[in-house]
Amino acid sequence: MNQRRARRKPGENRERLIEAGLTEFGLFGFHGASTAAIAARAGVPQPHVYANFPNKHALFVETCAAAAHIVRTHPDDSAETDQLRGSEPPTSEDVRTSAQRAVLQAISAVAIPELRDDLLSLLVPLRNGLGTERFVRDYGLASTTLIDHALTLR
């Protein structure tokens, strides 16, 4: 007989989906990541994606917001970082790396018209909060140029 898993706390599936989104969106971008792969990585059935987010766009934006928060609050030398779930707990560096990849994907996705405004509302404060020098060091001058160009398209 199959054993049932313990019931999760309210909001836990949403949190798991965002954490899985850090990896999937970070590696494959908005168009390349699938909600099925995100659900599988999160250990939740795919219908739970749409029970927690109205669409893939909303999941991507929430994931990018989480990534921006991690990058802003956990500098490179930080030893304390929230742990992502998984069979082996990732290191702080793994979490930062996933978050940095997701931020890079957000920067590239700022060219997608339907995502532009949502992503700019995350990226401009991130750039301002980190300072231009660190932002350019971490994400390159081209990233700043992409954000500036997207701002002119608003």
N, C-alpha and C positions, 0 to 999 in steps of 0.2 A: 504494500500500500504506500502511496506517495505521502511524504511528510510535508506539511504545509509550513511555509516560512512564517516567522513571527510578524505580526502586524506592525507596519511602520508608523512612526509618529506623523501627525499632520505636517505637511510641507516637506517631508523627507524626500519624497520622490522628485519634487521640484528641485530641491537642492542637488540631488544626485544627477539629474538631467543637466543642470548648469555645470556641474563639475565634469561630467562626461563631455559636454559641449566644449569646454576648454581644450580638451585633447583633440576631439574630432574636428571642430572648426579650426583650431590652431594648425592642424596638419593638412586639412583638405580645403579650407575656406568655406565661404557661404554656399557656393554652388556645388562643391565637391563632397561636402559632408551630407550624410543622409540621416533622417530622423530615426530610421531603423537601426543604424549603427550606433547612434547616440543612445537610444533606448537599450540596446544590447550592452553597451559599455556601462550604462547606469544600473543594469540589472533590473529593469522594469519593462513591462509589456509596452509595445509601441503605442497602443491607444492612450497610455498615460501621458505621452508627449502632448497630445492634443487636449487632454483633460487639464493640463497645467499651463499650456500656452495656446493662444488662439491659432498660431501658425509658426512655421519655421523662422520667419522674419523676427517674431517676438522672442523666440528662444535664442536666436543669434544676438540680438541686441542685449538681452539680459546676460548672456554669456560674456559679451564684450564689456558690459558694465562691471561684471565681477572681475574680469581680467584687469580692467583699468584700476579697480580698487586694490587688487593684489599688488600691481606694479607701483601704485602710489604709496601704499602703506607698508610694503615690505621691500626696502631697498636691497641692493645686491649683497650687502654685508649682514643682513638680518638673519639671525639664527631661528627666529620664531615665525612660523608660517602655518596657516591652517593646513591640515593634511587632507588630501583627496582620498576617497575611499578606493579600495582595491585589495587584491590578495596580499600585496606587500605595500605597506605605507610608503608613499613617495617621500623623498627628501625635500627640504625647503627649496633646494635648487630646482628640483623637478617641477614644483608648483610654479615657481617664478618663470621657468622656461616655458611651461604651458601657457601661462598668462601672457608672456611676452610674444609668443607665437600668435595667440588670439588677438592681441593688440595689432600686430603686423597685418593680420588678415582683415581686421576692422579698417585699418588705414587703406588697404587695397580695395576694400568693398565700398569705401566712401564714394567711389565713382559710380556705383549703382544708384540710379535716381531714387528708387523707393526706399533705400536705406540711408541715403545721404544725410538728411536732417537728424535722424536718430543718432547716427554715428558721430556726426559733428558735435552734437551736444555732449558726447562722452570724450571725444578726442581733443577738442580745444581746451577744456578744463584740465585734462591730463597733461597736455603739452605745457600749459601755463603753470600748473602745479609742479611739474618736474623741472621747469626752466628749459629754455631753448637749448642750452649747451648739453644738458644731460639727455634731452629728448633726441637731439641730433646724434649724440654719441650712441645711444641705445637703438635708435630706429633709422638713422641715416638722414641726410639732408633731403633726399628724394621724398621721404615721408612728410616732412614739413611742407615741401612743395605741393604734394598731393592734397594735403589739408587746405593749404592756402588757395589752391585752384578750386577745390570743392566749395570753399566759402564764397568765391566769386559767382558760383552757379546757383546759389540760393535764391 
